[in-house]
């Protein structure tokens, strides 16, 4: 509990209502408001906040402007109160291809979000404010695809600078500058950041992304204006053909990123693109209607002219033969997949106007329709013969047996950072109550529960392997407490304290070890970390890389852990990492990219794309 003063009265803040923790502050829900409290309050922050609140301006309702100050018991400014942005997600999700395909978010809906963002940005500028640190974590979108602007207290105005810029979005003209010294940001730098976000969301790559043999960092290429479209830059496999966009929009991007111009994107151009993207029935890619036919199907991208394997790893490159077999293909989208301990493969997919489940067991395949259409914001998992479907905090359990499906139980779970937390092992369902981690099993179509460990309401995250080895953490205000748990018991993990905001957390499991992966944003730079941890909580290995320049850790999900060996997917093929030594399986490159999910299956690896499962086996 924390006690603060708001509007001259004491308010008690509960840790269970923490909405998020960043490098500079924590946000706590209280009486339909959000209180943003700085970790290290200062006189300078207090003065900027007071002057900000006293500005005679009127911003749109979708800008979370500071309402009033929050004090400690000694009348020191701790932070401020602001409106709550409920049921929203960060715009960074819109450039995440897995999220986009699973949620069936179209290019038309992207244009709708950015139309609303641009209108709001113009109003912010008209009030003589500059966003400065304009990035895809401080703009949100709701289920109507309207934008919400947060972290408004960092905006630049009058003589108050915006003290930081985020690595992927800051104008290259500001690289290396101490932004805290004076106001450096301008309307033009905001336009640049907006253009980067729009580019990433439409094409799934950064304007200076890809790989170049000699100019290897995104920041070097940005300073040289060497875009992802250059002939000697390898275009990422997961990115979309740029010709799916209109010539007018491509011309704008060319002027900004190749020409170095800082020009406003006319709102009329964005509005002209509303509802102008159509779905190609052959490749499932949306393209600009004015193209007439799908550019993705009718025009190949330039061939790679650089040996990508020499860039990703110079340690060891194998020429093992790769045998492949397509086990599953759908003319739609795989929403969920899991390989069970008995080698059954479970797939939930959406295609041809319906959502279905398939269970593959050897040569037998069971297929059942779940419902018509596609429903957003649903999570799936599976144990024994039971499908678990979660929407918001409600869990529905279906039994699948003898080619039939039947609902048998309903329960709930808690949230962490607005997302429901539940996981299935081989034989059990794990969910959160307000006080404990509950372990659920099915007996005679009834849900039987046992208490595993004590938890904190809405401040607990965890994940579980098939063998019931788990990892998790509690968040108590800005403090994180990590632990592993299994039949052996619960053991604390001494994860080093890191400054910054945790953006993503994933875990992968082996028999007696866990791979914990996290991405963090600190002072405008994004870092990826991994820890290999044994079942008694000891850290066996750890590694840190800057996310932007990391081929293996820019994407954290979909990896495999075998003992202490990590198996990564990359555009160059499968990469095995043991004790931080890399071994590239070059012959697998044809079948995977950096966004491919990998799973162990029989004597090989299952490579799972958005609509296909391919079984890969290596041989000398």
Secondary structure, 3 states (H helix, E strand, C coil): CEEEEECCEEEEECHHHEEEECCCEEEEEECCEEEEEECCCCHHHHHHHHHHHCCCCCCCCCECCCCEEEECCCCCEEEEEEECCCCCEEHHHHHCHHHHHHHCCCHHHHHHHHHHHHHHHHHHHHCCCECCCCCCCCEEECCCCCEEECCHHHCEECCECCCCCCCCCCCHHHCCCCCCCCCCCCHHHHHHHHHHHHHHHHHCCCCCCCECCCCCCHHHHHHCCCCCCCCCCECCCCCCCHHHCCHHHHHHHHHHHHCCCCCCCCHHHHHHCCCCEEECCCCCCEEEHHHCCCHHHHCCCCCCCCCHHHHHCCCCEECCEEEEEEEEECCCEEEEEEECCCCCEEEEEEECCEEEEEEEECCEEEEEEEEECCCCCEEEEEECCEEEEEECCEEEEEEEECCEEEEEEEEECCEECCEECEEECCCCEEEECCCEEEEEEEECCEEEEEEEEECCCCCEEEEECCCCCEEEEEEECCEEEEEEEECCEEEEECCCCCCCEEEEEEEEECCCEEEEEEEEEECCEEEEEEEEEECCCCEEEEEEEECCCCCCCCCCCCCEEECCEEEECCCCCEEEEECCEEEEEHHHHHHCCCCCEEEEECCEEEEECCCEEEEEEEEC
